[in-house]
Amino acid sequence: MKQDPQPASAEYWRAEGEACATRGELEAALQRFEIARALAPVDAVIHERIAATLAALHRFDQALVRYREAISLDPHNADSRHGLGWTFEQMHRLDDAVVAYREAVHRNPKADGSHNNMGNCLQALGRFDEAHEAYRRAIDAAPQVAVYYRNFVQSKRLAVDDPVFMSLQQLADDSASQSQANQAEIHFAYGQALSDVGRNDASFEHFLKGNALYRTGVRYNEAETLGLFEQLPNLLNADVLAAKRGLGEPSAAPIFIVGMPRSGSTLIEQILASHPQVIGGGERTEFGEALVKCIARDADDPLRVDIEALQNVTAGALSTLGADYLCRMQSVLPNLQGIEPADAGTAASAHTHFTDKYPFNFMNVGLIHLALPNARFIHSSRSPLQTCLSIFSRIFHDVPFGYDLGELGRYYRAYDALMAHWQRVLPEGVLIEIKYEELVEDLEGNVRRLLAHCGLDWNERCLAFHQTSRQVSTASAAQVRRPIYKTSVQRWQPQPALLQPLFDGLGPALTADLRDKQ
């Protein structure tokens, strides 16, 4: 049967591409956009759609090329410049992202998303005054978007007569008219603003409301998660670790900082990244990505990692896992330093170590040790109550357990038990614990301990960590650019009755001292 000829309209193929993209069929969308481009090679919008699809596929280098083509065809298009900024942001090229976002808002001063994203990048770069101005412009352009307020108040204390504070108060008063997701954002933002002006009881009421609303939209299987925590000590017991010790990739470059969010890990990384031999890598998911790749190999592949049968894992599989992780990290570290790819080799020669502070690598400690036996681990810890209250006051993209006090307490207890297991079974000198409270009390003593653990010589710069200029993309970006302050050790605490679900979740062993301090 004779097939109908392909429609020759670029508009048709662009519409087909949009439909595929809406369904999440990105490769099919890209194919259709490319057909449209062949039919209309000077249509800037088609180039922009190709670039956005490539960025969504994490093919960022190619996306940059296509965004630049779109901009050359239509220099006044703010959307293309916003997309260019977002792509730079995903590549951790934040200075370049700021330039692109500035170009976007120059062409469209009402581009609230560009103002907001520029604020996020500027904050990560430590340029706080510029970040605050960008957030204000985002709020002026779109005063009903609650996430802009949350970003702002998490980086700056507002006075009650600040126009942004007053706008936020009005939003909170009228929150019932907002969507459930927006209500949650409003309550978190207003809760933070109230906390900053000392209205703590009202603040916690908003955090309770915000968490309850946000939890309804979060997918979290508590039984599955805690079940995994219980299995790991059996899968990676002392016998397995001893039998497979030393088989992985021998590099001593990685320093893994693990623990719960809001436990002081960003401060520890900032201290280490102030050392001239250390690159601060930030929160990296590369080990998990490398592990998934090894697990997904064919069952008969000797390089496959079978989590259920680690007693049979081969030296080749472990060294391949470690090498893959290192390769992934080597591709991103230059961007984190603001180094052009062509200069990466020369710049890297001055550094012997890098940090990886993805907190949830605490689950992977045993596997990381097998794959990278000379890597060092730093367990960042803080009072259970202080850690949990700090988590409860924030929205995180990767903390599904943090929006219910009972779930939060039970997760913390399971994490604490797993870290105790790693401490028991790892060889001496592989893992140390740094307690936030002790670090604040004796900075120099603990910095010396940190450096010695990592095999680094003493360097005074590590005591002046707040003067170190680097990207910090976590919720503690502002704190680590100030000297140590002891008031951060203990935040205001609600009445015990409100915290009972948390105490029950944590269990008697972790709350024995906490109840006495209420």
N, C-alpha and C positions, 0 to 999 in steps of 0.2 A: 504494500500500500504506500502511495506517495505521501510523504510527510508534508505538513504545512510549512511554509518558509518561516524562519524566525522573524518576529516583528522587528522592524528596523528603527523603532523609536527609542531614543535614549531615555525619554520620560517613562516609557513602559518598563525598561530594565531597572531604572532607578526605583520605581515603585515596587517591583519585584524584590529588589534588594532590601528595601525598607521593611517589607513584609517578613522576609527571612530573618532580618535582624531582630524584629519584634518577637519572633518565636525563639530567639536564641540560636538560630542556625547561622553562625557567623561566617564559616567558610563558604557556605552557599551564598550568603549576602555579598561577600567579597567578590565572588565570581560574577555575580550579576552587576555589581557596580563597575567592575572592570569592563564588561561588555558595553555598559552605558558610556564609560569614558572613551572607549574606542569610537563610539558613534558621535560623541560630543567632547572632543579633547580639550576644549577651552572652557568648559563649564566648571566654574570654581566649586560649586556646591557638590558636584559628583566627586571631585578630588577630596573635598572635606569629608564626605561620607566614607570614602575608601580609607582615609587617614584614621577616622574615628573607629572604623571596624578593625583595622590593624592594631590600633592601641588596645581595643577590647580583647584582642587575641594575644596581647602582651608582646607583639612584634614592634617594639617601640622604635628601634632604629629606622625601620621602614616607614613607620607612621610619621616620624619627623620629616622625612623626605617629602611625603605626600602633603603634609600640612604646609610645608614651605612652597610647594607647587600651587596649592590652593591660594595661599596668601599672595603669591606673585601674580596670579590671575585676578584676584580681587583684594587689593591691599586694605580696603575699608571694612572687610568682613570681620566683626569682632568675634564671631563664633569660632572661626579658624584659629585666631590668635589665642582664644581660651583653650581650645583643644591642644594647641602646641604647648601651652603652659602646663596643662594637665599631664601631657606625655612627659615633659621634662620632670615634672614632680614625681611621677612613677619611677623615673630613672634616677631619682635623688639628685638631680641637677637643679637645685633649688634657686640658685642665683639666676640661671637661665629662665626658670619658671617665672620668677618675679618680673623679669623684663617682658616676657610674653604677656603676662596678666596685665601689666601696666599698659602695654600697647592695646590690649582689649578694652580696658576701661577708658583709655584716651579716645577710642572710637565710639564707645558706648558707655557714658558715665553712669548709666542705670544698670549696668551688667553686674547685678548683685553677687552672682556666683563667682565672678572673676575677682571682685573685691574680697570676698570671703576667703577664697583659695589663696590669694596673695597674702592675706593676713596670716593664714596657717603657715605658709612658707617663711614669711618674715619672722614669725615667732620661733620657728625651728632654727633659724639662723641667728637668733638672739637680738634681732632688730625690733625691740618691743614697741617703741614709740610709733614706728611706721606701721607695725602690725595693728596697733590699737586704732590708728587713723583709718586703716583699711577696713577693719570691722565696723567702725562707725559709719563708713560710707555704704557698706553692705546693708546695715540696718536702716539707714536713711532711704536706700533704694527699695528695700523690701521689708518694711517694719513688722510684717506678720510672720516672717520666717524665724522660728524660735531657735534653730540651731545656730544662727549667727550670734544671738545673745549668749548662748551657752559657750561658744568659742571665746567670746569676748570676756565674760566674767571669769572664766577659768584661767585667764592670763592677766587680769587686772582687777584690783579692788575698786569698786565704785562707791562714791559717796551717795547718800540718799537723795541729794538734790541734783545728781547727774541726770541729764535728759534720758540716757539709756536706762538707768535704774527706774526712772518714772515710767518709761514706756514698757519696761518689763513688768512692773507692778500692775499696770493696766492690762497687759496681756494675761497675767495670772488671774486677775479679777474676772476676766471674760473668757477664761480657758474652756469653759463648758461648750462654747460655740465652735471650738477647734476639733480637728480630728484627734483620735486617741493617741496617735504617734506624736502629733504636735503638742498635745497636752503634756505628755511625758517630758518632752524637751523643755517646755516652759517651766515645769515644776523643778527639774534639775537645775536650770539656769537661775530661777528665782531663789531656790534653796541655797545655792552658792552665794548669790548676792546678799541674802539675809545673813548668812554665816559670816561674811566679811565685815558686816557692820555690827556684829555681836548679838543679833536676834536669833539665838541658837535654837530655842524651842520651836519657834515658827519655821526656822530653816529645816529642822528635822521632820516636821509635819509635811513639808513639801517634798523632801527626799522620800518619805514613805509613800506619798501619792505617786511621785514620778516612777519609783521602782515598781510599784504594783501595776501601773499602766504599761510600763515598758516590758514587764515580764510576760504579759499576755501575747506579745508578738515575738517572743524568743523561743527557738526550738532548742530544748535541752533535755537529754535523756539521762537523768541522774543515776539510775540503776546501772546503765551501760558504762557511764564514766567511772563511777566508783568501783564497779566490777573490774574494770581494766586496772585500776590502781591496786586492787587486791591480787590480781594475777601476776603483775610484773615481778614481785619478789620471788615468785616460784620460777618464772621463765628465765630470770637473770639472777640466779642465786650465786653464792660464793663459789660453788664448784664450777659452774659454767664460766664465770669471770676468770677463775684461776686457770682453767683448761685452755681458754682462748686468749689469754693475756699476751700482748705484744705482737699479735698477728696482723694488726691493721696498718694503716699508713702512718709512718713514723714522725710526721711533722709535729713540732712543738709550738707552732705559731698560734693556734686557737686558744683563747681564754673564754670559757663559757660562764656567764653570770646567770644563775637560775634562781627561781623562788617564786613567790606570789607577786602579782602586780602591787604597786604602791608600798613596796618593802624597802626602798632605798637603792634599788639596782641601778637607776639612772645616775645617782650620785657616785656609786662605785665605778661605773663605766667612765664618768667624767674625770674622776681621779686618775684612772689608768690611762685614759686617752690624753691626759696632760703630759704623759711620759713621752719623750721624743722617739722611742722605739715602738710605740703602740698606736695603731689605728683604731678609733672607735667605730665599730660596725653597726651599732644600734640593734634594734629588734629584728633578727633575721630568721626567716623560715626555711632557709636553704637546706638545713640538715633533714628536716621532715620531707622536703621535696626529693632529695637524694635517696632517702629511705624508701619512699613510695616507689621510686623507679626500681630499686633493687628487689622489693617485695613483688613487683608486677612481672618480673622475669618468668620465663617458662619453668615449669616444675623441675625439669631435668637440667636446667642451666646451673652449672657449678657456681656461678656468681650470684645466684638468687639468695636472698635472706628470708628464711622461714621463721617468723617470730615464735611459732609454736614448737620449733625444734632447733633451738639455737645451739644445742650440744653438737649438732651436725654441721654448723656453718663452717665454710672453708676460709682459709687465710685469704684466698683470692677475692672472695665476696666481701670480707671486711675491709681489705685494703682498697678495693674498688669503691666501696661506699665512702670511705674516708677521702679518697682522691677526688671523687665526684663532688663532695661537699667543698673541698678546697678550691676546685676549679670554679664552682659557682660563686664562691666568695671573692675570688680573685677578679671576677668580671664586674663586681659591683663596688669593691672598695675604692677604686680610683674616683668614681662619681661622688662617693661620700666625702672625699677630700677636695672635690672641685678640680680634679686633674683631668686634662684631656687624654683620651685613650692612647695617643701617640707618645705621651710622656709617662705613661703608667709604669713602665719597667724601671726607669731611672728613679722615679719618686719612691717606688716600693722598696728600693734597695736600702733605704735608711731605716726601714721598719722591720722588726723581727717578729712582732706579734700583732694580733688583732683581737678585738672583743666581739662577742656575739651575746647579746643580752636578751634574747627571746626568753621570757620567764618560764614558758611552759615546756622548755627543754628539760625541766626537772623530771618529766616523764621519761625522757630519752637518755638520761645520764648513763645508764648501764650500756646501752648500745653505742653511744658516742665514745665511751671509754674503749670498747672493743674495736671500733673503727679508727679511733685516733688515740692510741694509748698514751701518748705524751702530752695530750691536751690537759689543761688545768681547769678546774671547776671552782667557782666561788658561789657559795650559797648565801644569797642576800636574805636576811630575815629581820623581822620586826615583831613587836608585840601582836599577838593574834587579834586582840580587840582593835588596836589602832589600825592594823592592816585592813581588817574587815570593814570598819567604819569608813575608811578612806575609799575603799572600793565601792561601798554602798552609795557614796556621794557622787559617783561618776558614771557616765555611759562609756562603755568600751565596745569595740567591734568584735572582740574575741573573748569575752568573759560572760558566757551565757548563764553561769551559776551565780552571778553577783547581784541579782535583783530580788532575791527572797532571802531574808535573814537566816532561815533554817537551812536552805540549800547552801548558802555561803559558808555557814559554820561547818556543815558536814564535808564540804569540799576541802576547807582548810584542814580539817582533822585528817582526811585521807592524804592530802599533800604532805602534812607533817610526818605521818607514819612512813610514807614512801621515802622521804628525805632521810629519815633515821635509818632505813634499810640501806640506802646507798652509802651512808657514812660507815655502816658496819662492814660492808662487803668490799668496798674499794680499797686498793692498796694505800698505805699511808703516804701522805704528801700529794695525793691527787685532788682532794676536795677539802676546802676549808669553809667554815661558816663565819660570816661577818654580820654581827648584829648591829642594826641601825643605831640603837640607843648607845651602844659602846663606841661606835664610830664617831658619833656626835660628841661624846664625852672625852674621848682621847683620839683626836684626829691623827696626830703624827704617829702614835704607837700603832694604830691599825693600818695606816698607810704603809709603814715599814713592813708590817706583817703581810700585807697584800703583795707588795713588790717582791719580797723574798719568795713568797709562794709561787709567783709567776716567773722566777728566775731573772728578775730585772734589778739593775743597780739602783741605788737611792738617787732620787732626783727631786730637788726642791720645788720644781714646777707642780708636782702633784699636790702640794699643800695649797697652792694658789690656783686650784682647779677652776674656780669661778672666772678666771681671766682667760681661760682657754677658749678660742674661737673655733667652733665646729657645729655641725648639724645635730640638733637634739629634737627628735620628733615625738617625744612622749609627753604625758601630762605634767611631767616635772621639768619642762624646758626652762621655765622661769626660775625655779628654785635652785637649780644647779649652777646658775650664773650669779648667785649670791654666796657670800661666805657662809660657813656653818652657823646655824642659829638654833639654839637649844629649845626655843618655844615650839619647834616643829615636832618634838618627840611625842608630845601628848596633846591631842585635840580635845575639844569639849565632848563630853559623853552624855547621852540621853539618860533618862531615868531607867533603872534596872528593869522595870516591868516591860518597857518598850523593847528591851534587848533580850528578853527571855528566849525567843526562838533562836537567836544567835547563840546564847549560852548553851541551850540544849543541843544545838548542832555541833558546837565545839567539843562538848563533853567535859566531864569533871577534871581530867588531867590538864586541859588547856585553860580552864577557867578558875582554878583554885585560887590564884592570886588576884584575878581580875575582879571577882565579886567583892573582895575586901577593899578594893580601891574605889568602889562606886560611892 
